[in-house]
Amino acid sequence: MGAIERGYGDDIYGYTNDLYCRNWLHEAWLMLDEHVVQLWTPRIKLWTTSTRP
């Protein structure tokens, strides 16, 4: 999270990589079983709220 809080560099690659990771997580979430969703939901919410602009 520290790198994201400092912002992105001059190139687009770091930014697009972060977008790809968020999209992948959104897509994969539907395939996870209930136990994994329950376990990771609080962590994901913390991560998404702390990294959004």
ModelCIF file with pLDDT and N, C-alpha, C, O atoms, coordinates in Angstrom:
data_MODEL
#
_entry.id   MODEL 
#
_entity.id                         1 
_entity.type                       polymer 
_entity.pdbx_number_of_molecules   1 
#
_entity_poly.entity_id                      1 
_entity_poly.type                           'polypeptide(L)' 
_entity_poly.nstd_linkage                   no 
_entity_poly.nstd_monomer                   no 
_entity_poly.pdbx_seq_one_letter_code       MGAIERGYGDDIYGYTNDLYCRNWLHEAWLMLDEHVVQLWTPRIKLWTTSTRP 
_entity_poly.pdbx_seq_one_letter_code_can   MGAIERGYGDDIYGYTNDLYCRNWLHEAWLMLDEHVVQLWTPRIKLWTTSTRP 
_entity_poly.pdbx_strand_id                 A 
#
loop_
_entity_poly_seq.entity_id 
_entity_poly_seq.num 
_entity_poly_seq.mon_id 
_entity_poly_seq.hetero 
1 1  MET n 
1 2  GLY n 
1 3  ALA n 
1 4  ILE n 
1 5  GLU n 
1 6  ARG n 
1 7  GLY n 
1 8  TYR n 
1 9  GLY n 
1 10 ASP n 
1 11 ASP n 
1 12 ILE n 
1 13 TYR n 
1 14 GLY n 
1 15 TYR n 
1 16 THR n 
1 17 ASN n 
1 18 ASP n 
1 19 LEU n 
1 20 TYR n 
1 21 CYS n 
1 22 ARG n 
1 23 ASN n 
1 24 TRP n 
1 25 LEU n 
1 26 HIS n 
1 27 GLU n 
1 28 ALA n 
1 29 TRP n 
1 30 LEU n 
1 31 MET n 
1 32 LEU n 
1 33 ASP n 
1 34 GLU n 
1 35 HIS n 
1 36 VAL n 
1 37 VAL n 
1 38 GLN n 
1 39 LEU n 
1 40 TRP n 
1 41 THR n 
1 42 PRO n 
1 43 ARG n 
1 44 ILE n 
1 45 LYS n 
1 46 LEU n 
1 47 TRP n 
1 48 THR n 
1 49 THR n 
1 50 SER n 
1 51 THR n 
1 52 ARG n 
1 53 PRO n 
#
_struct_asym.id          A 
_struct_asym.entity_id   1 
#
loop_
_ma_qa_metric.id 
_ma_qa_metric.mode 
_ma_qa_metric.name 
_ma_qa_metric.software_group_id 
_ma_qa_metric.type 
1 global pLDDT . pLDDT 
2 local  pLDDT . pLDDT 
#
_ma_qa_metric_global.metric_id      1 
_ma_qa_metric_global.metric_value   76.85 
_ma_qa_metric_global.model_id       1 
_ma_qa_metric_global.ordinal_id     1 
#
loop_
_ma_qa_metric_local.label_asym_id 
_ma_qa_metric_local.label_comp_id 
_ma_qa_metric_local.label_seq_id 
_ma_qa_metric_local.metric_id 
_ma_qa_metric_local.metric_value 
_ma_qa_metric_local.model_id 
_ma_qa_metric_local.ordinal_id 
A MET 1  2 46.00 1 1  
A GLY 2  2 51.00 1 2  
A ALA 3  2 51.00 1 3  
A ILE 4  2 51.00 1 4  
A GLU 5  2 52.00 1 5  
A ARG 6  2 63.00 1 6  
A GLY 7  2 67.00 1 7  
A TYR 8  2 66.00 1 8  
A GLY 9  2 70.00 1 9  
A ASP 10 2 72.00 1 10 
A ASP 11 2 75.00 1 11 
A ILE 12 2 78.00 1 12 
A TYR 13 2 77.00 1 13 
A GLY 14 2 76.00 1 14 
A TYR 15 2 74.00 1 15 
A THR 16 2 78.00 1 16 
A ASN 17 2 76.00 1 17 
A ASP 18 2 75.00 1 18 
A LEU 19 2 77.00 1 19 
A TYR 20 2 77.00 1 20 
A CYS 21 2 74.00 1 21 
A ARG 22 2 74.00 1 22 
A ASN 23 2 77.00 1 23 
A TRP 24 2 79.00 1 24 
A LEU 25 2 75.00 1 25 
A HIS 26 2 77.00 1 26 
A GLU 27 2 81.00 1 27 
A ALA 28 2 82.00 1 28 
A TRP 29 2 81.00 1 29 
A LEU 30 2 85.00 1 30 
A MET 31 2 89.00 1 31 
A LEU 32 2 88.00 1 32 
A ASP 33 2 91.00 1 33 
A GLU 34 2 91.00 1 34 
A HIS 35 2 93.00 1 35 
A VAL 36 2 90.00 1 36 
A VAL 37 2 88.00 1 37 
A GLN 38 2 92.00 1 38 
A LEU 39 2 92.00 1 39 
A TRP 40 2 88.00 1 40 
A THR 41 2 88.00 1 41 
A PRO 42 2 91.00 1 42 
A ARG 43 2 88.00 1 43 
A ILE 44 2 80.00 1 44 
A LYS 45 2 85.00 1 45 
A LEU 46 2 86.00 1 46 
A TRP 47 2 78.00 1 47 
A THR 48 2 76.00 1 48 
A THR 49 2 79.00 1 49 
A SER 50 2 78.00 1 50 
A THR 51 2 73.00 1 51 
A ARG 52 2 69.00 1 52 
A PRO 53 2 63.00 1 53 
#
loop_
_atom_site.group_PDB 
_atom_site.id 
_atom_site.type_symbol 
_atom_site.label_atom_id 
_atom_site.label_alt_id 
_atom_site.label_comp_id 
_atom_site.label_asym_id 
_atom_site.label_entity_id 
_atom_site.label_seq_id 
_atom_site.pdbx_PDB_ins_code 
_atom_site.Cartn_x 
_atom_site.Cartn_y 
_atom_site.Cartn_z 
_atom_site.occupancy 
_atom_site.B_iso_or_equiv 
_atom_site.pdbx_formal_charge 
_atom_site.auth_seq_id 
_atom_site.auth_comp_id 
_atom_site.auth_asym_id 
_atom_site.auth_atom_id 
_atom_site.pdbx_PDB_model_num 
ATOM 1   N N  . MET A 1 1  ? 0.815   -1.195  0.000   1.00 46.00 ? 1  MET A N  1 
ATOM 2   C CA . MET A 1 1  ? 0.000   0.000   0.000   1.00 46.00 ? 1  MET A CA 1 
ATOM 3   C C  . MET A 1 1  ? 0.855   1.254   0.000   1.00 46.00 ? 1  MET A C  1 
ATOM 4   O O  . MET A 1 1  ? 0.418   2.291   -0.499  1.00 46.00 ? 1  MET A O  1 
ATOM 5   N N  . GLY A 1 2  ? 2.037   1.188   0.534   1.00 51.00 ? 2  GLY A N  1 
ATOM 6   C CA . GLY A 1 2  ? 2.879   2.368   0.582   1.00 51.00 ? 2  GLY A CA 1 
ATOM 7   C C  . GLY A 1 2  ? 3.196   2.910   -0.789  1.00 51.00 ? 2  GLY A C  1 
ATOM 8   O O  . GLY A 1 2  ? 3.230   4.125   -0.987  1.00 51.00 ? 2  GLY A O  1 
ATOM 9   N N  . ALA A 1 3  ? 3.430   2.018   -1.746  1.00 51.00 ? 3  ALA A N  1 
ATOM 10  C CA . ALA A 1 3  ? 3.730   2.461   -3.112  1.00 51.00 ? 3  ALA A CA 1 
ATOM 11  C C  . ALA A 1 3  ? 2.529   3.155   -3.731  1.00 51.00 ? 3  ALA A C  1 
ATOM 12  O O  . ALA A 1 3  ? 2.686   4.135   -4.460  1.00 51.00 ? 3  ALA A O  1 
ATOM 13  N N  . ILE A 1 4  ? 1.366   2.671   -3.458  1.00 51.00 ? 4  ILE A N  1 
ATOM 14  C CA . ILE A 1 4  ? 0.155   3.280   -4.015  1.00 51.00 ? 4  ILE A CA 1 
ATOM 15  C C  . ILE A 1 4  ? -0.097  4.637   -3.373  1.00 51.00 ? 4  ILE A C  1 
ATOM 16  O O  . ILE A 1 4  ? -0.527  5.574   -4.045  1.00 51.00 ? 4  ILE A O  1 
ATOM 17  N N  . GLU A 1 5  ? 0.167   4.744   -2.089  1.00 52.00 ? 5  GLU A N  1 
ATOM 18  C CA . GLU A 1 5  ? -0.044  6.019   -1.413  1.00 52.00 ? 5  GLU A CA 1 
ATOM 19  C C  . GLU A 1 5  ? 0.884   7.102   -1.949  1.00 52.00 ? 5  GLU A C  1 
ATOM 20  O O  . GLU A 1 5  ? 0.534   8.282   -1.935  1.00 52.00 ? 5  GLU A O  1 
ATOM 21  N N  . ARG A 1 6  ? 2.069   6.705   -2.422  1.00 63.00 ? 6  ARG A N  1 
ATOM 22  C CA . ARG A 1 6  ? 3.006   7.671   -2.990  1.00 63.00 ? 6  ARG A CA 1 
ATOM 23  C C  . ARG A 1 6  ? 2.616   8.064   -4.404  1.00 63.00 ? 6  ARG A C  1 
ATOM 24  O O  . ARG A 1 6  ? 3.149   9.035   -4.942  1.00 63.00 ? 6  ARG A O  1 
ATOM 25  N N  . GLY A 1 7  ? 1.705   7.336   -5.010  1.00 67.00 ? 7  GLY A N  1 
ATOM 26  C CA . GLY A 1 7  ? 1.286   7.644   -6.375  1.00 67.00 ? 7  GLY A CA 1 
ATOM 27  C C  . GLY A 1 7  ? 2.028   6.795   -7.383  1.00 67.00 ? 7  GLY A C  1 
ATOM 28  O O  . GLY A 1 7  ? 2.775   5.885   -7.025  1.00 67.00 ? 7  GLY A O  1 
ATOM 29  N N  . TYR A 1 8  ? 1.814   7.103   -8.635  1.00 66.00 ? 8  TYR A N  1 
ATOM 30  C CA . TYR A 1 8  ? 2.402   6.349   -9.728  1.00 66.00 ? 8  TYR A CA 1 
ATOM 31  C C  . TYR A 1 8  ? 3.501   7.160   -10.386 1.00 66.00 ? 8  TYR A C  1 
ATOM 32  O O  . TYR A 1 8  ? 3.521   8.389   -10.322 1.00 66.00 ? 8  TYR A O  1 
ATOM 33  N N  . GLY A 1 9  ? 4.408   6.443   -11.017 1.00 70.00 ? 9  GLY A N  1 
ATOM 34  C CA . GLY A 1 9  ? 5.505   7.099   -11.728 1.00 70.00 ? 9  GLY A CA 1 
ATOM 35  C C  . GLY A 1 9  ? 5.053   7.682   -13.059 1.00 70.00 ? 9  GLY A C  1 
ATOM 36  O O  . GLY A 1 9  ? 3.863   7.879   -13.304 1.00 70.00 ? 9  GLY A O  1 
ATOM 37  N N  . ASP A 1 10 ? 6.025   7.949   -13.901 1.00 72.00 ? 10 ASP A N  1 
ATOM 38  C CA . ASP A 1 10 ? 5.753   8.573   -15.195 1.00 72.00 ? 10 ASP A CA 1 
ATOM 39  C C  . ASP A 1 10 ? 5.159   7.621   -16.221 1.00 72.00 ? 10 ASP A C  1 
ATOM 40  O O  . ASP A 1 10 ? 4.557   8.061   -17.200 1.00 72.00 ? 10 ASP A O  1 
ATOM 41  N N  . ASP A 1 11 ? 5.325   6.320   -16.006 1.00 75.00 ? 11 ASP A N  1 
ATOM 42  C CA . ASP A 1 11 ? 4.782   5.383   -16.997 1.00 75.00 ? 11 ASP A CA 1 
ATOM 43  C C  . ASP A 1 11 ? 3.412   4.869   -16.580 1.00 75.00 ? 11 ASP A C  1 
ATOM 44  O O  . ASP A 1 11 ? 3.000   5.027   -15.430 1.00 75.00 ? 11 ASP A O  1 
ATOM 45  N N  . ILE A 1 12 ? 2.732   4.272   -17.497 1.00 78.00 ? 12 ILE A N  1 
ATOM 46  C CA . ILE A 1 12 ? 1.357   3.805   -17.282 1.00 78.00 ? 12 ILE A CA 1 
ATOM 47  C C  . ILE A 1 12 ? 1.322   2.380   -16.738 1.00 78.00 ? 12 ILE A C  1 
ATOM 48  O O  . ILE A 1 12 ? 0.266   1.917   -16.307 1.00 78.00 ? 12 ILE A O  1 
ATOM 49  N N  . TYR A 1 13 ? 2.439   1.683   -16.749 1.00 77.00 ? 13 TYR A N  1 
ATOM 50  C CA . TYR A 1 13 ? 2.445   0.251   -16.443 1.00 77.00 ? 13 TYR A CA 1 
ATOM 51  C C  . TYR A 1 13 ? 2.059   -0.073  -15.003 1.00 77.00 ? 13 TYR A C  1 
ATOM 52  O O  . TYR A 1 13 ? 1.326   -1.035  -14.775 1.00 77.00 ? 13 TYR A O  1 
ATOM 53  N N  . GLY A 1 14 ? 2.519   0.683   -14.048 1.00 76.00 ? 14 GLY A N  1 
ATOM 54  C CA . GLY A 1 14 ? 2.135   0.431   -12.661 1.00 76.00 ? 14 GLY A CA 1 
ATOM 55  C C  . GLY A 1 14 ? 0.650   0.631   -12.432 1.00 76.00 ? 14 GLY A C  1 
ATOM 56  O O  . GLY A 1 14 ? 0.004   -0.147  -11.730 1.00 76.00 ? 14 GLY A O  1 
ATOM 57  N N  . TYR A 1 15 ? 0.119   1.680   -13.032 1.00 74.00 ? 15 TYR A N  1 
ATOM 58  C CA . TYR A 1 15 ? -1.309  1.976   -12.900 1.00 74.00 ? 15 TYR A CA 1 
ATOM 59  C C  . TYR A 1 15 ? -2.162  0.882   -13.539 1.00 74.00 ? 15 TYR A C  1 
ATOM 60  O O  . TYR A 1 15 ? -3.119  0.401   -12.931 1.00 74.00 ? 15 TYR A O  1 
ATOM 61  N N  . THR A 1 16 ? -1.815  0.491   -14.766 1.00 78.00 ? 16 THR A N  1 
ATOM 62  C CA . THR A 1 16 ? -2.603  -0.551  -15.445 1.00 78.00 ? 16 THR A CA 1 
ATOM 63  C C  . THR A 1 16 ? -2.475  -1.888  -14.735 1.00 78.00 ? 16 THR A C  1 
ATOM 64  O O  . THR A 1 16 ? -3.421  -2.676  -14.729 1.00 78.00 ? 16 THR A O  1 
ATOM 65  N N  . ASN A 1 17 ? -1.320  -2.157  -14.138 1.00 76.00 ? 17 ASN A N  1 
ATOM 66  C CA . ASN A 1 17 ? -1.160  -3.390  -13.377 1.00 76.00 ? 17 ASN A CA 1 
ATOM 67  C C  . ASN A 1 17 ? -2.100  -3.401  -12.179 1.00 76.00 ? 17 ASN A C  1 
ATOM 68  O O  . ASN A 1 17 ? -2.720  -4.425  -11.892 1.00 76.00 ? 17 ASN A O  1 
ATOM 69  N N  . ASP A 1 18 ? -2.214  -2.284  -11.479 1.00 75.00 ? 18 ASP A N  1 
ATOM 70  C CA . ASP A 1 18 ? -3.134  -2.205  -10.340 1.00 75.00 ? 18 ASP A CA 1 
ATOM 71  C C  . ASP A 1 18 ? -4.583  -2.386  -10.783 1.00 75.00 ? 18 ASP A C  1 
ATOM 72  O O  . ASP A 1 18 ? -5.360  -3.060  -10.107 1.00 75.00 ? 18 ASP A O  1 
ATOM 73  N N  . LEU A 1 19 ? -4.946  -1.788  -11.915 1.00 77.00 ? 19 LEU A N  1 
ATOM 74  C CA . LEU A 1 19 ? -6.302  -1.969  -12.433 1.00 77.00 ? 19 LEU A CA 1 
ATOM 75  C C  . LEU A 1 19 ? -6.561  -3.423  -12.794 1.00 77.00 ? 19 LEU A C  1 
ATOM 76  O O  . LEU A 1 19 ? -7.635  -3.954  -12.515 1.00 77.00 ? 19 LEU A O  1 
ATOM 77  N N  . TYR A 1 20 ? -5.574  -4.069  -13.418 1.00 77.00 ? 20 TYR A N  1 
ATOM 78  C CA . TYR A 1 20 ? -5.717  -5.479  -13.785 1.00 77.00 ? 20 TYR A CA 1 
ATOM 79  C C  . TYR A 1 20 ? -5.937  -6.329  -12.536 1.00 77.00 ? 20 TYR A C  1 
ATOM 80  O O  . TYR A 1 20 ? -6.802  -7.205  -12.530 1.00 77.00 ? 20 TYR A O  1 
ATOM 81  N N  . CYS A 1 21 ? -5.167  -6.080  -11.487 1.00 74.00 ? 21 CYS A N  1 
ATOM 82  C CA . CYS A 1 21 ? -5.300  -6.858  -10.246 1.00 74.00 ? 21 CYS A CA 1 
ATOM 83  C C  . CYS A 1 21 ? -6.684  -6.694  -9.635  1.00 74.00 ? 21 CYS A C  1 
ATOM 84  O O  . CYS A 1 21 ? -7.278  -7.666  -9.168  1.00 74.00 ? 21 CYS A O  1 
ATOM 85  N N  . ARG A 1 22 ? -7.195  -5.479  -9.637  1.00 74.00 ? 22 ARG A N  1 
ATOM 86  C CA . ARG A 1 22 ? -8.539  -5.246  -9.090  1.00 74.00 ? 22 ARG A CA 1 
ATOM 87  C C  . ARG A 1 22 ? -9.595  -5.960  -9.916  1.00 74.00 ? 22 ARG A C  1 
ATOM 88  O O  . ARG A 1 22 ? -10.523 -6.552  -9.366  1.00 74.00 ? 22 ARG A O  1 
ATOM 89  N N  . ASN A 1 23 ? -9.456  -5.906  -11.244 1.00 77.00 ? 23 ASN A N  1 
ATOM 90  C CA . ASN A 1 23 ? -10.418 -6.564  -12.114 1.00 77.00 ? 23 ASN A CA 1 
ATOM 91  C C  . ASN A 1 23 ? -10.355 -8.081  -11.932 1.00 77.00 ? 23 ASN A C  1 
ATOM 92  O O  . ASN A 1 23 ? -11.390 -8.747  -11.883 1.00 77.00 ? 23 ASN A O  1 
ATOM 93  N N  . TRP A 1 24 ? -9.141  -8.624  -11.831 1.00 79.00 ? 24 TRP A N  1 
ATOM 94  C CA . TRP A 1 24 ? -8.990  -10.059 -11.651 1.00 79.00 ? 24 TRP A CA 1 
ATOM 95  C C  . TRP A 1 24 ? -9.663  -10.501 -10.356 1.00 79.00 ? 24 TRP A C  1 
ATOM 96  O O  . TRP A 1 24 ? -10.368 -11.510 -10.333 1.00 79.00 ? 24 TRP A O  1 
ATOM 97  N N  . LEU A 1 25 ? -9.451  -9.758  -9.292  1.00 75.00 ? 25 LEU A N  1 
ATOM 98  C CA . LEU A 1 25 ? -10.066 -10.101 -8.012  1.00 75.00 ? 25 LEU A CA 1 
ATOM 99  C C  . LEU A 1 25 ? -11.584 -10.070 -8.122  1.00 75.00 ? 25 LEU A C  1 
ATOM 100 O O  . LEU A 1 25 ? -12.262 -10.954 -7.600  1.00 75.00 ? 25 LEU A O  1 
ATOM 101 N N  . HIS A 1 26 ? -12.115 -9.075  -8.787  1.00 77.00 ? 26 HIS A N  1 
ATOM 102 C CA . HIS A 1 26 ? -13.562 -8.978  -8.973  1.00 77.00 ? 26 HIS A CA 1 
ATOM 103 C C  . HIS A 1 26 ? -14.098 -10.201 -9.729  1.00 77.00 ? 26 HIS A C  1 
ATOM 104 O O  . HIS A 1 26 ? -15.127 -10.761 -9.350  1.00 77.00 ? 26 HIS A O  1 
ATOM 105 N N  . GLU A 1 27 ? -13.412 -10.611 -10.783 1.00 81.00 ? 27 GLU A N  1 
ATOM 106 C CA . GLU A 1 27 ? -13.841 -11.754 -11.586 1.00 81.00 ? 27 GLU A CA 1 
ATOM 107 C C  . GLU A 1 27 ? -13.685 -13.065 -10.819 1.00 81.00 ? 27 GLU A C  1 
ATOM 108 O O  . GLU A 1 27 ? -14.562 -13.927 -10.887 1.00 81.00 ? 27 GLU A O  1 
ATOM 109 N N  . ALA A 1 28 ? -12.592 -13.224 -10.099 1.00 82.00 ? 28 ALA A N  1 
ATOM 110 C CA . ALA A 1 28 ? -12.315 -14.476 -9.386  1.00 82.00 ? 28 ALA A CA 1 
ATOM 111 C C  . ALA A 1 28 ? -13.223 -14.658 -8.178  1.00 82.00 ? 28 ALA A C  1 
ATOM 112 O O  . ALA A 1 28 ? -13.499 -15.787 -7.770  1.00 82.00 ? 28 ALA A O  1 
ATOM 113 N N  . TRP A 1 29 ? -13.683 -13.563 -7.611  1.00 81.00 ? 29 TRP A N  1 
ATOM 114 C CA . TRP A 1 29 ? -14.507 -13.616 -6.401  1.00 81.00 ? 29 TRP A CA 1 
ATOM 115 C C  . TRP A 1 29 ? -15.722 -14.528 -6.578  1.00 81.00 ? 29 TRP A C  1 
ATOM 116 O O  . TRP A 1 29 ? -16.135 -15.218 -5.646  1.00 81.00 ? 29 TRP A O  1 
ATOM 117 N N  . LEU A 1 30 ? -16.284 -14.519 -7.784  1.00 85.00 ? 30 LEU A N  1 
ATOM 118 C CA . LEU A 1 30 ? -17.475 -15.323 -8.051  1.00 85.00 ? 30 LEU A CA 1 
ATOM 119 C C  . LEU A 1 30 ? -17.190 -16.822 -8.029  1.00 85.00 ? 30 LEU A C  1 
ATOM 120 O O  . LEU A 1 30 ? -18.111 -17.620 -7.849  1.00 85.00 ? 30 LEU A O  1 
ATOM 121 N N  . MET A 1 31 ? -15.948 -17.211 -8.208  1.00 89.00 ? 31 MET A N  1 
ATOM 122 C CA . MET A 1 31 ? -15.586 -18.632 -8.254  1.00 89.00 ? 31 MET A CA 1 
ATOM 123 C C  . MET A 1 31 ? -15.167 -19.194 -6.892  1.00 89.00 ? 31 MET A C  1 
ATOM 124 O O  . MET A 1 31 ? -14.989 -20.405 -6.759  1.00 89.00 ? 31 MET A O  1 
ATOM 125 N N  . LEU A 1 32 ? -15.011 -18.350 -5.899  1.00 88.00 ? 32 LEU A N  1 
ATOM 126 C CA . LEU A 1 32 ? -14.538 -18.804 -4.593  1.00 88.00 ? 32 LEU A CA 1 
ATOM 127 C C  . LEU A 1 32 ? -15.672 -19.395 -3.766  1.00 88.00 ? 32 LEU A C  1 
ATOM 128 O O  . LEU A 1 32 ? -16.832 -19.002 -3.891  1.00 88.00 ? 32 LEU A O  1 
ATOM 129 N N  . ASP A 1 33 ? -15.301 -20.354 -2.916  1.00 91.00 ? 33 ASP A N  1 
ATOM 130 C CA . ASP A 1 33 ? -16.333 -20.926 -2.050  1.00 91.00 ? 33 ASP A CA 1 
ATOM 131 C C  . ASP A 1 33 ? -16.625 -19.977 -0.885  1.00 91.00 ? 33 ASP A C  1 
ATOM 132 O O  . ASP A 1 33 ? -15.862 -19.048 -0.621  1.00 91.00 ? 33 ASP A O  1 
ATOM 133 N N  . GLU A 1 34 ? -17.707 -20.216 -0.214  1.00 91.00 ? 34 GLU A N  1 
ATOM 134 C CA . GLU A 1 34 ? -18.210 -19.309 0.823   1.00 91.00 ? 34 GLU A CA 1 
ATOM 135 C C  . GLU A 1 34 ? -17.211 -19.097 1.963   1.00 91.00 ? 34 GLU A C  1 
ATOM 136 O O  . GLU A 1 34 ? -17.073 -17.986 2.476   1.00 91.00 ? 34 GLU A O  1 
ATOM 137 N N  . HIS A 1 35 ? -16.519 -20.163 2.355   1.00 93.00 ? 35 HIS A N  1 
ATOM 138 C CA . HIS A 1 35 ? -15.551 -20.057 3.455   1.00 93.00 ? 35 HIS A CA 1 
ATOM 139 C C  . HIS A 1 35 ? -14.431 -19.063 3.101   1.00 93.00 ? 35 HIS A C  1 
ATOM 140 O O  . HIS A 1 35 ? -14.057 -18.231 3.928   1.00 93.00 ? 35 HIS A O  1 
ATOM 141 N N  . VAL A 1 36 ? -13.911 -19.148 1.902   1.00 90.00 ? 36 VAL A N  1 
ATOM 142 C CA . VAL A 1 36 ? -12.838 -18.247 1.473   1.00 90.00 ? 36 VAL A CA 1 
ATOM 143 C C  . VAL A 1 36 ? -13.347 -16.816 1.386   1.00 90.00 ? 36 VAL A C  1 
ATOM 144 O O  . VAL A 1 36 ? -12.640 -15.887 1.777   1.00 90.00 ? 36 VAL A O  1 
ATOM 145 N N  . VAL A 1 37 ? -14.545 -16.625 0.884   1.00 88.00 ? 37 VAL A N  1 
ATOM 146 C CA . VAL A 1 37 ? -15.129 -15.287 0.799   1.00 88.00 ? 37 VAL A CA 1 
ATOM 147 C C  . VAL A 1 37 ? -15.276 -14.686 2.195   1.00 88.00 ? 37 VAL A C  1 
ATOM 148 O O  . VAL A 1 37 ? -14.925 -13.526 2.413   1.00 88.00 ? 37 VAL A O  1 
ATOM 149 N N  . GLN A 1 38 ? -15.787 -15.463 3.131   1.00 92.00 ? 38 GLN A N  1 
ATOM 150 C CA . GLN A 1 38 ? -15.963 -14.980 4.509   1.00 92.00 ? 38 GLN A CA 1 
ATOM 151 C C  . GLN A 1 38 ? -14.620 -14.626 5.151   1.00 92.00 ? 38 GLN A C  1 
ATOM 152 O O  . GLN A 1 38 ? -14.514 -13.651 5.895   1.00 92.00 ? 38 GLN A O  1 
ATOM 153 N N  . LEU A 1 39 ? -13.609 -15.423 4.855   1.00 92.00 ? 39 LEU A N  1 
ATOM 154 C CA . LEU A 1 39 ? -12.285 -15.202 5.432   1.00 92.00 ? 39 LEU A CA 1 
ATOM 155 C C  . LEU A 1 39 ? -11.627 -13.936 4.893   1.00 92.00 ? 39 LEU A C  1 
ATOM 156 O O  . LEU A 1 39 ? -11.011 -13.192 5.656   1.00 92.00 ? 39 LEU A O  1 
ATOM 157 N N  . TRP A 1 40 ? -11.745 -13.684 3.615   1.00 88.00 ? 40 TRP A N  1 
ATOM 158 C CA . TRP A 1 40 ? -11.018 -12.598 2.966   1.00 88.00 ? 40 TRP A CA 1 
ATOM 159 C C  . TRP A 1 40 ? -11.803 -11.296 2.832   1.00 88.00 ? 40 TRP A C  1 
ATOM 160 O O  . TRP A 1 40 ? -11.189 -10.261 2.574   1.00 88.00 ? 40 TRP A O  1 
ATOM 161 N N  . THR A 1 41 ? -13.104 -11.291 2.991   1.00 88.00 ? 41 THR A N  1 
ATOM 162 C CA . THR A 1 41 ? -13.887 -10.073 2.790   1.00 88.00 ? 41 THR A CA 1 
ATOM 163 C C  . THR A 1 41 ? -13.396 -8.895  3.640   1.00 88.00 ? 41 THR A C  1 
ATOM 164 O O  . THR A 1 41 ? -13.237 -7.801  3.097   1.00 88.00 ? 41 THR A O  1 
ATOM 165 N N  . PRO A 1 42 ? -13.151 -9.063  4.934   1.00 91.00 ? 42 PRO A N  1 
ATOM 166 C CA . PRO A 1 42 ? -12.687 -7.909  5.712   1.00 91.00 ? 42 PRO A CA 1 
ATOM 167 C C  . PRO A 1 42 ? -11.353 -7.352  5.215   1.00 91.00 ? 42 PRO A C  1 
ATOM 168 O O  . PRO A 1 42 ? -11.157 -6.136  5.202   1.00 91.00 ? 42 PRO A O  1 
ATOM 169 N N  . ARG A 1 43 ? -10.446 -8.222  4.812   1.00 88.00 ? 43 ARG A N  1 
ATOM 170 C CA . ARG A 1 43 ? -9.139  -7.772  4.319   1.00 88.00 ? 43 ARG A CA 1 
ATOM 171 C C  . ARG A 1 43 ? -9.273  -7.035  2.991   1.00 88.00 ? 43 ARG A C  1 
ATOM 172 O O  . ARG A 1 43 ? -8.619  -6.017  2.768   1.00 88.00 ? 43 ARG A O  1 
ATOM 173 N N  . ILE A 1 44 ? -10.118 -7.552  2.121   1.00 80.00 ? 44 ILE A N  1 
ATOM 174 C CA . ILE A 1 44 ? -10.314 -6.921  0.823   1.00 80.00 ? 44 ILE A CA 1 
ATOM 175 C C  . ILE A 1 44 ? -10.964 -5.545  0.988   1.00 80.00 ? 44 ILE A C  1 
ATOM 176 O O  . ILE A 1 44 ? -10.579 -4.589  0.316   1.00 80.00 ? 44 ILE A O  1 
ATOM 177 N N  . LYS A 1 45 ? -11.940 -5.451  1.874   1.00 85.00 ? 45 LYS A N  1 
ATOM 178 C CA . LYS A 1 45 ? -12.585 -4.155  2.114   1.00 85.00 ? 45 LYS A CA 1 
ATOM 179 C C  . LYS A 1 45 ? -11.582 -3.136  2.646   1.00 85.00 ? 45 LYS A C  1 
ATOM 180 O O  . LYS A 1 45 ? -11.589 -1.978  2.227   1.00 85.00 ? 45 LYS A O  1 
ATOM 181 N N  . LEU A 1 46 ? -10.729 -3.560  3.561   1.00 86.00 ? 46 LEU A N  1 
ATOM 182 C CA . LEU A 1 46 ? -9.705  -2.665  4.092   1.00 86.00 ? 46 LEU A CA 1 
ATOM 183 C C  . LEU A 1 46 ? -8.761  -2.224  2.980   1.00 86.00 ? 46 LEU A C  1 
ATOM 184 O O  . LEU A 1 46 ? -8.413  -1.046  2.894   1.00 86.00 ? 46 LEU A O  1 
ATOM 185 N N  . TRP A 1 47 ? -8.346  -3.156  2.133   1.00 78.00 ? 47 TRP A N  1 
ATOM 186 C CA . TRP A 1 47 ? -7.423  -2.831  1.047   1.00 78.00 ? 47 TRP A CA 1 
ATOM 187 C C  . TRP A 1 47 ? -8.062  -1.877  0.039   1.00 78.00 ? 47 TRP A C  1 
ATOM 188 O O  . TRP A 1 47 ? -7.433  -0.907  -0.383  1.00 78.00 ? 47 TRP A O  1 
ATOM 189 N N  . THR A 1 48 ? -9.298  -2.147  -0.345  1.00 76.00 ? 48 THR A N  1 
ATOM 190 C CA . THR A 1 48 ? -9.926  -1.297  -1.364  1.00 76.00 ? 48 THR A CA 1 
ATOM 191 C C  . THR A 1 48 ? -10.226 0.099   -0.821  1.00 76.00 ? 48 THR A C  1 
ATOM 192 O O  . THR A 1 48 ? -10.106 1.078   -1.558  1.00 76.00 ? 48 THR A O  1 
ATOM 193 N N  . THR A 1 49 ? -10.607 0.210   0.434   1.00 79.00 ? 49 THR A N  1 
ATOM 194 C CA . THR A 1 49 ? -10.887 1.544   0.967   1.00 79.00 ? 49 THR A CA 1 
ATOM 195 C C  . THR A 1 49 ? -9.609  2.335   1.208   1.00 79.00 ? 49 THR A C  1 
ATOM 196 O O  . THR A 1 49 ? -9.631  3.565   1.156   1.00 79.00 ? 49 THR A O  1 
ATOM 197 N N  . SER A 1 50 ? -8.513  1.665   1.468   1.00 78.00 ? 50 SER A N  1 
ATOM 198 C CA . SER A 1 50 ? -7.269  2.395   1.737   1.00 78.00 ? 50 SER A CA 1 
ATOM 199 C C  . SER A 1 50 ? -6.502  2.717   0.461   1.00 78.00 ? 50 SER A C  1 
ATOM 200 O O  . SER A 1 50 ? -5.569  3.519   0.509   1.00 78.00 ? 50 SER A O  1 
ATOM 201 N N  . THR A 1 51 ? -6.854  2.128   -0.672  1.00 73.00 ? 51 THR A N  1 
ATOM 202 C CA . THR A 1 51 ? -6.094  2.383   -1.900  1.00 73.00 ? 51 THR A CA 1 
ATOM 203 C C  . THR A 1 51 ? -6.866  3.175   -2.936  1.00 73.00 ? 51 THR A C  1 
ATOM 204 O O  . THR A 1 51 ? -6.317  3.492   -3.991  1.00 73.00 ? 51 THR A O  1 
ATOM 205 N N  . ARG A 1 52 ? -8.106  3.500   -2.675  1.00 69.00 ? 52 ARG A N  1 
ATOM 206 C CA . ARG A 1 52 ? -8.866  4.295   -3.639  1.00 69.00 ? 52 ARG A CA 1 
ATOM 207 C C  . ARG A 1 52 ? -8.517  5.761   -3.499  1.00 69.00 ? 52 ARG A C  1 
ATOM 208 O O  . ARG A 1 52 ? -8.269  6.248   -2.395  1.00 69.00 ? 52 ARG A O  1 
ATOM 209 N N  . PRO A 1 53 ? -8.499  6.464   -4.620  1.00 63.00 ? 53 PRO A N  1 
ATOM 210 C CA . PRO A 1 53 ? -8.160  7.898   -4.563  1.00 63.00 ? 53 PRO A CA 1 
ATOM 211 C C  . PRO A 1 53 ? -9.228  8.717   -3.853  1.00 63.00 ? 53 PRO A C  1 
ATOM 212 O O  . PRO A 1 53 ? -9.090  9.933   -3.724  1.00 63.00 ? 53 PRO A O  1 
#
